[in-house]
Amino acid sequence: QQRCRLPHVHTRDMAEPAPLGAPPKTVTLEEAKAILVDVNACLAENKTVLDSAKGMAGQDVMSVMMMLLPQVTQVMAPMLSKHGFPADPAGLFNLIAALSVHKDDADVAGKLATMKG
């Protein structure tokens, strides 16, 4: 059973965008660990698509933002919604920030390293 489906995401399955001025979503250590399991499974399931976009983007930051970020956001949209984050680039950045709070935990640090791999 796949956790992430690639071609499309129904808007009815997406979390509501955060209202302007709302504080960013935070997660507990246990939530971070569970989310990272889902994140790494999702990234592994879509490795070919993401590697292709990464290869086309190269090392140029603007190319990464234009080519890789939309692919990662699309792949991660169901997982972002599942965990209460908006299924858009802002939600992806919010997720990364929320997970990074727990980077001193050895388990989280290992899973973050796998995610960035």
MARVO-459809 format. One record per residue (C-alpha): residue in three letters; x, z, y. Coordinates in steps of 0.25 Angstrom, whole numbers, padded with zeros to 4 digits, always signed. Each point is the difference from the previous one (the first is absolute). Example, Ala and Ser with C-alpha at 12.3 -4.5 7.8 and 13.67 -1.06 7.14 Angstrom:
BEGIN
Ala+0049+0031-0018;Ser+0006-0002+0014;
END
This chain:
BEGIN
Gln+0000+0000+0000;Gln+0006-0004+0013;Arg+0000+0010+0012;Cys+0002-0011+0010;Arg-0007-0014+0001;Leu+0007-0010+0008;Pro-0009-0012+0004;His-0010+0008+0009;Val-0005+0013+0004;His-0015+0002+0004;Thr-0002+0007+0013;Arg-0010+0009-0006;Asp+0011+0006-0009;Met+0009+0003+0012;Ala+0002+0013+0007;Glu-0005+0001+0015;Pro+0010-0003+0010;Ala+0005+0013+0007;Pro-0007+0002+0013;Leu+0009-0002+0012;Gly+0007+0013+0004;Ala-0002+0006-0014;Pro+0012+0007-0006;Pro+0007-0007-0011;Lys-0005+0004-0014;Thr+0009+0010-0007;Val+0002+0003-0015;Thr+0004+0012-0008;Leu+0012+0000-0009;Glu-0009-0002-0012;Glu-0007-0011+0006;Ala+0013-0007+0004;Lys+0004+0000-0014;Ala-0013-0005-0005;Ile+0000-0011+0010;Leu+0014-0004-0003;Val-0003-0002-0014;Asp-0011-0010+0004;Val+0009-0007+0011;Asn+0011-0002-0010;Ala-0010-0006-0011;Cys-0006-0009+0010;Leu+0013-0005+0005;Ala+0005-0002-0014;Glu-0012-0008-0003;Asn+0002-0009+0011;Lys+0015-0001+0000;Thr+0001-0015-0001;Val-0009-0003+0012;Leu+0007+0011+0008;Asp+0014-0005-0004;Ser-0003-0014+0004;Ala-0005+0004+0014;Lys+0012+0009+0001;Gly+0009-0011-0004;Met-0006-0010+0011;Ala+0001+0011+0010;Gly+0015+0003-0002;Gln+0006+0010+0009;Asp-0007-0004+0013;Val-0009+0012+0005;Met-0010-0010+0006;Ser-0001-0008-0012;Val-0002+0012-0009;Met-0011+0005+0010;Met-0006-0014-0001;Met+0001-0003-0015;Leu+0002+0012-0008;Leu-0009+0010+0008;Pro-0012-0008-0002;Gln+0002-0001-0015;Val+0003+0015-0002;Thr-0012+0003+0008;Gln-0009-0009-0009;Val+0006+0005-0013;Met-0001+0015+0005;Ala-0014-0001+0006;Pro-0008+0005-0012;Met+0010+0011-0002;Leu+0000+0004+0015;Ser-0015+0001+0000;Lys-0001+0008-0013;His+0009+0010+0007;Gly-0008+0000+0013;Phe+0010-0008+0009;Pro-0005-0013+0008;Ala+0003-0012-0009;Asp+0008-0007+0012;Pro+0015+0001+0005;Ala-0003+0012+0008;Gly-0005+0007-0013;Leu+0012-0004-0007;Phe+0009+0006+0010;Asn-0008+0012+0001;Leu+0001+0002-0015;Ile+0015-0002+0000;Ala+0001+0011+0011;Ala-0009+0009-0007;Leu+0009-0001-0013;Ser+0013+0001+0008;Val-0004+0014+0004;His+0002+0004-0015;Lys+0014-0007-0001;Asp+0007+0013-0003;Asp-0007+0002-0013;Ala+0009-0006-0011;Asp-0012-0007-0007;Val-0006-0006+0013;Ala+0014-0004+0004;Gly+0002-0007-0014;Lys-0013-0007+0001;Leu+0003-0005+0015;Ala+0013-0006-0005;Thr-0007-0007-0011;Met-0011-0005+0010;Lys+0011-0005+0010;Gly+0008-0007-0012;
END
